[in-house]
Amino acid sequence: MKPYDYIMDKVSRCITLAPFMCLILICSCRTIKYVPVESNADSVVVEKLVEVQLPPDSATIRALLECDENGKVVLNWLDIANSKNAQAQLTIDSLGNLLAKMKTQPDTVYLPSKEVTVTKEVQVPYPVEKELTGWQKLFVNVGGWAIGIVIITILVVVGRMVYKLKK
């Protein structure tokens, strides 16, 4: 048998076996699948009253002040509009000073509110398959190196054949 026929026979075998080897590599390696664990969520609803401050009310005062013939200030007419929480009072003292007093009460309202507290236990999914042992990891690494060496060998053989054919 000539060296050329021998090399071509080996190359044709490698080409024939290459798709099967790729198929075996793709199908044999699986990733670890994680199975989610069922979790229950508990919620607690608490109803309570929440304090809300309302702004104070206002009051309006309208007055007509005039001077009499003696030069004293005289209150001609007065209009005071008080509201529920605001009381206004307007007076003139003996010296003619205008005094205004205002009393306001802050208004507080209690509104019902629902507070939801969710307590949930988070359970971590666990892997189904077991991890590889030391020997199995070694064989996987050696197999990777072996595939690399086979590919380099094939490339070298084909390169030499092409080089010889061109001569």
C-alpha positions in Angstrom: 0.0 0.0 0.0 1.3 3.4 -1.0 1.7 6.1 1.7 -0.7 8.3 -0.2 -3.5 5.6 -0.2 -2.8 4.9 3.5 -3.1 8.6 4.4 -6.3 9.0 2.3 -7.8 6.0 3.9 -7.2 7.4 7.4 -8.5 10.9 6.4 -11.6 9.4 4.9 -12.3 7.5 8.1 -11.8 10.6 10.2 -14.2 12.6 7.9 -16.7 9.8 8.2 -16.5 9.6 12.0 -16.4 13.3 12.6 -20.2 13.9 12.5 -20.8 11.0 14.8 -18.3 12.3 17.3 -19.8 15.8 17.2 -23.3 14.3 17.7 -22.0 12.3 20.7 -20.4 15.4 22.2 -23.5 17.5 21.8 -25.9 14.9 23.2 -23.8 13.6 26.0 -23.2 16.8 28.0 -26.2 18.1 30.0 -26.4 21.0 32.3 -27.7 20.6 35.8 -31.4 21.2 36.0 -32.8 23.1 39.0 -36.2 22.0 40.3 -38.1 24.9 42.0 -39.5 24.1 45.4 -43.1 25.1 46.1 -43.3 28.1 48.5 -46.2 29.4 50.5 -46.8 33.1 51.1 -48.5 34.2 54.3 -50.0 37.7 54.6 -51.4 39.4 57.6 -53.9 42.3 57.3 -54.0 44.8 60.2 -56.6 47.5 60.2 -55.7 50.6 62.2 -56.6 54.3 62.4 -54.2 56.8 60.9 -54.1 60.4 62.3 -54.5 63.1 59.6 -54.0 66.7 60.5 -56.3 69.1 58.6 -55.2 72.7 58.1 -56.8 75.2 60.4 -59.8 77.1 59.2 -59.9 80.9 58.5 -62.1 83.8 59.5 -62.7 87.1 57.7 -63.2 90.5 59.3 -64.5 93.6 57.5 -64.9 96.8 59.3 -65.6 100.5 58.5 -63.7 102.9 60.8 -64.4 106.6 60.7 -63.1 109.6 62.6 -65.7 111.7 64.6 -65.7 115.5 65.0 -63.4 115.1 68.1 -60.7 113.2 66.1 -61.5 109.8 67.7 -61.8 106.6 65.7 -65.3 105.3 65.7 -66.4 101.8 64.5 -69.2 102.5 62.0 -70.0 98.8 61.1 -68.4 95.4 61.6 -68.8 92.1 59.8 -67.1 89.0 61.2 -67.3 85.6 59.5 -66.2 82.8 61.8 -65.8 79.2 60.8 -66.0 76.0 62.7 -62.5 75.9 64.1 -61.6 79.6 63.8 -63.0 82.3 66.1 -62.2 86.0 65.4 -62.8 88.9 67.8 -62.3 92.6 67.0 -62.3 95.3 69.6 -61.3 99.0 69.9 -59.8 100.1 73.2 -60.3 103.4 75.0 -57.3 105.0 73.2 -58.7 104.1 69.8 -56.4 101.1 69.2 -57.9 98.3 67.0 -57.3 94.9 68.7 -57.9 91.7 66.7 -57.8 88.2 68.4 -58.0 84.9 66.6 -58.4 81.5 68.1 -57.8 78.4 66.0 -58.0 74.8 66.9 -56.1 72.2 64.8 -58.5 69.6 63.5 -57.4 66.0 63.6 -59.2 63.3 61.7 -58.6 59.5 62.2 -59.0 57.6 59.0 -59.1 53.7 58.8 -56.2 52.2 57.0 -55.3 48.6 56.1 -51.7 47.5 56.5 -50.6 44.3 54.8 -47.6 42.4 56.0 -46.3 39.7 53.8 -44.1 37.0 55.3 -42.8 34.6 52.8 -40.3 31.8 53.1 -38.0 31.7 50.1 -36.9 28.2 49.4 -33.9 27.8 47.1 -34.1 25.3 44.3 -31.7 22.4 44.5 -29.8 20.6 41.7 -31.2 17.3 40.5 -28.0 15.7 39.3 -25.0 15.1 41.5 -21.7 16.7 41.0 -18.8 14.9 39.2 -16.3 13.0 41.2 -12.5 13.8 40.9 -12.0 10.9 38.5 -14.9 12.0 36.3 -13.5 15.6 36.2 -10.1 14.2 35.2 -11.6 12.1 32.4 -13.5 15.1 31.1 -10.4 17.3 31.0 -8.3 14.5 29.4 -11.0 14.0 26.8 -10.9 17.7 25.9 -7.2 17.6 25.4 -7.5 14.5 23.3 -10.0 16.0 21.0 -7.7 19.1 20.6 -4.7 16.8 19.8 -6.8 14.8 17.2 -7.9 18.0 15.5 -4.4 19.4 15.3 -3.1 16.0 14.0 -5.8 16.1 11.2 -4.8 19.6 10.3 -1.1 18.7 10.1 -1.8 15.6 8.0 -4.1 17.5 5.6 -1.6 20.3 5.4 1.2 17.9 4.4 -1.0 16.2 1.8 -1.8 19.5 0.2 1.9 20.5 0.3 2.9 17.2 -1.4 0.2 17.5 -4.0 1.4 21.0 -5.0 5.0 19.8 -5.6 
